[in-house]
């Protein structure tokens, strides 16, 4: 029965190696995900800042109503980066 225990030990060593490889891969992917989230947040802030600046630069015509329910062209152009909800990811 010694060979059965040797086989189990070999399988355990293989499984342990695979777990260590996956943990290293997870750490790498987690780092890339964090960097991508930071980039997304910077783009969201940039979009909001540009929208604010454009709103301040655009002279309002007397008697013209501002439609606050509609997204501005800047909002809709950048919404592809903001995800399906058009807002932040909540992270």
C-alpha positions as CSV (number, residue, x, y, z in Angstrom):
1,X,0.0,0.0,0.0
2,X,3.0,2.3,0.0
3,X,2.5,3.2,-3.6
4,X,-1.0,4.4,-2.9
5,X,0.2,6.9,-0.4
6,X,3.0,8.0,-2.8
7,X,0.4,8.6,-5.5
8,X,-1.7,10.6,-3.1
9,X,1.3,12.7,-2.1
10,X,2.2,13.3,-5.7
11,X,-1.3,14.4,-6.5
12,X,-1.3,16.7,-3.5
13,X,2.0,18.3,-4.6
14,X,0.5,18.9,-8.1
15,X,-2.6,20.4,-6.7
16,X,-0.6,22.6,-4.3
17,X,1.5,23.9,-7.3
18,X,-1.6,24.6,-9.3
19,X,-3.1,26.6,-6.3
20,X,0.0,28.6,-6.0
21,X,0.0,29.4,-9.8
22,X,-3.6,30.4,-9.6
23,X,-3.0,32.6,-6.6
24,X,-0.2,34.4,-8.4
25,X,-2.4,34.8,-11.5
26,X,-5.2,36.2,-9.3
27,X,-2.8,38.8,-7.8
28,X,-1.7,39.9,-11.2
29,X,-5.3,40.2,-12.5
30,X,-6.4,42.0,-9.3
31,X,-3.6,44.6,-9.9
32,X,-4.7,45.1,-13.5
33,X,-8.3,45.4,-12.4
34,X,-7.4,48.0,-9.8
35,X,-5.5,50.1,-12.4
36,X,-8.4,49.8,-14.8
37,X,-10.8,51.0,-12.2
38,X,-8.5,54.0,-11.4
39,X,-8.4,54.9,-15.1
40,X,-12.2,54.7,-15.3
41,X,-12.6,57.0,-12.3
42,X,-10.2,59.5,-13.9
43,X,-12.2,59.5,-17.1
44,X,-15.4,60.0,-15.1
45,X,-14.0,62.9,-13.3
46,X,-12.6,64.4,-16.5
47,X,-16.0,64.0,-18.2
48,X,-17.8,65.8,-15.3
49,X,-15.2,68.6,-15.3
50,X,-15.5,69.1,-19.0
51,X,-19.3,69.2,-18.7
52,X,-19.0,71.8,-15.9
53,X,-16.5,74.0,-17.9
54,X,-18.7,73.8,-21.0
55,X,-21.8,74.7,-19.0
56,X,-20.0,77.8,-17.6
57,X,-18.7,78.8,-21.0
58,X,-22.0,78.5,-22.9
59,X,-23.9,81.8,-22.7
60,X,-27.5,81.3,-22.0
61,X,-30.0,83.0,-24.3
62,X,-32.5,85.2,-22.5
63,X,-35.8,83.3,-22.0
64,X,-34.2,80.0,-23.0
65,X,-35.0,77.1,-20.7
66,X,-32.4,74.6,-19.7
67,X,-33.5,71.0,-20.0
68,X,-31.9,69.3,-17.0
69,X,-33.6,65.9,-17.7
70,X,-31.6,65.3,-20.8
71,X,-28.0,64.2,-20.9
72,X,-25.6,66.7,-22.5
73,X,-23.7,65.7,-25.7
74,X,-20.6,65.3,-23.4
75,X,-22.5,62.9,-21.1
76,X,-23.7,60.7,-23.9
77,X,-20.3,60.7,-25.6
78,X,-18.5,59.6,-22.5
79,X,-21.2,57.2,-21.3
80,X,-19.5,54.3,-23.1
81,X,-16.7,54.5,-20.5
82,X,-19.1,54.8,-17.6
83,X,-20.8,51.5,-18.1
84,X,-24.5,50.7,-18.6
85,X,-25.8,52.8,-15.8
86,X,-23.8,55.9,-17.0
87,X,-22.6,56.5,-13.5
88,X,-19.8,55.4,-11.3
89,X,-19.1,51.8,-10.6
90,X,-19.8,52.3,-6.9
91,X,-16.2,51.2,-6.0
